[in-house]
């Protein structure tokens, strides 16, 4: 994949004319790390702990918000960020994000895979 990026060949194009939905009123988690029950209730995509373990720290960004996720092929996928946490094993490292594709698919990503777009409907 890196060779393709450097050569410029087969580089994916940004999605055009995305039909962004309004941000959800529920189905996301903010201000704390997720528990297993949050995942079971579809309020989070992942949990880094069981309910009685030491929690991960929340990552302080606006949740929910719009973003573009760059998948393993480099394709740009429009998503909604529904969860943001610091990694439980490396509190100062790359945060982990729970995402929902516009089709509802759950995705877990790191900051290097994500382009945060904010809380206003993007113009892309």
N, C-alpha and C positions, 0 to 999 in steps of 0.2 A: 504494500500500500504506500509506503513512504516513497518508493521509487516513482510511483505514479504521480504523487503530489509534486515532487521535484521536477519531473519532466513536464508536468502540466497536462499530460494526456490522460484521458478518462477521468478528469477531475469533475466531480459532480457539480451540477449547477444548483444555485439556491432555488428553493421552491418558489414558484410564482403564483400570485393571486391566491394566497392561503385564505380560507374562510375561517378566521379565528372566532371561537365562541366567546361569550362573556365569561369572566372568571367565575368559578363556582362559589356558592355560599356555604357549602359543606363538602366533606370528603377530602379534607386536607388537615395538616397538623402544623401548628406554629407555637413557638415559645417553650417547647420541651421536646425531648426525644421520644420516639415511638415505643410503645409496648406491644406485645403480641396481640392483645385485644384490639389495638388500633388498626392493625393489619387485618384482623378478622372482620372488623366493621367497615373496611375499605376507607379508613381515614388516613392510612399510611400505606406505603408500598413495601417497606422492610422494617425489621426491628433488629437492632444490634444487641439486644439483651432479652432475657426473660424478665418477668415482672418484678422479681426480687433481686436482680443483679444491679450493679453499679450502672447508672445511666450514662449514655453519651451526652455531650453538650449540644444544644441546638446551635445551628449556624445562623447568625443574625442577618437574614435578608427578608424581603417582603415575600410572604407565602399566603396565597397562591400568586404566581406570576407567569407570564409568558416566557418561552425560551425556545431555542433551536438546539436539538441534540444531534451531535455528529456520531453516527453509528460506526461500527467497525469497518465499513466500506467507505466511509467518508460522506455518506448521504446525509443531507440536512433534513431532519424530521421535526416538524412543529410539535411542541409539547407544552403542557402546563406543569409547573413545579408545584408539587403538593406536600413536599417534605424536604427539609435541609438540616443535616446534622454533621457535626465533626466526627471523624473516625474515632471509635472508642479506643483503639490501640495507639493512635497518633493524633492527639488533640490539636497539634499545630500543623498537621499535614493537610492534604487535599480533602475538602469536605465531600460528603456523599449526599446525593440528591435522589429523592423519589419523584418520579415523573409519571404523567399520564399522557399517552398519545391522544390525538384528537379522536381516535377510534376507541379510547378507553383502556388501551393496553398499558400495563404497568411496566416501568423501566427503572432500573437503578443505574446511576451514572456518577462520574466524578466531575470536578470542576473543569478539567482539561477537555472534557467531551461536550461542554455545555456553553451556550451563549445566552446569557440572561438578557431579557428584553424589557422587563419592567411590568407594571400593572395596567398600563394603557394598551388598548388593542394596537398591535404593531401594524405598520404601514408597509409590510412586505408581502 
